[in-house]
């Protein structure tokens, strides 16, 4: 399988590269030119195309012939970076390619997600500060996902909980809506977020889904699994 990883040089992107190579995939990585050095450990095993990920011509070249595209939707700056990246991938990926996008829990597909007041306040505050400083534009990530949800391509939008570093705990579990009990722990290892995205390439059951994920060894995931087992045993 040949895949493209858009945003390959970031913390999540490097884990995506690692998982993909472990599976024997041919990898094309796209990252900003100033970040190419972060991929030094992989440079002899992947093809690196440097440039902004919302560069449509660069994305057209990068996704050519790829069976899957893994895209880290980062809303850098205030120049429609996330939506531009998403649109280019949607426009130029092969018709049958699996398209896997990453974002945060603040993205909602059907409006049925339930957020705490603290979570909503933090998102609003972070978005305001970042916009004032011209660092990121959270609303553009919302727009990017709106375009993805409206697409007829074989997309999956993986919504990550709070991320932490550490050894892999295994494939995260997921639910359709933030607020579901299984997600209460709100914690996922970054390496496992990447694992879920790579595994989604071969999981047609996730086509047109926006799974919200949590670590499989977190308290809420284990409590949910125990409850399910209890129901089976009763």
Order of alpha helices (4+ residues) and beta strands (2+ residues): beta-alpha-beta-beta-alpha-beta-alpha-beta-alpha-alpha-beta-beta-beta-beta-alpha-beta-alpha
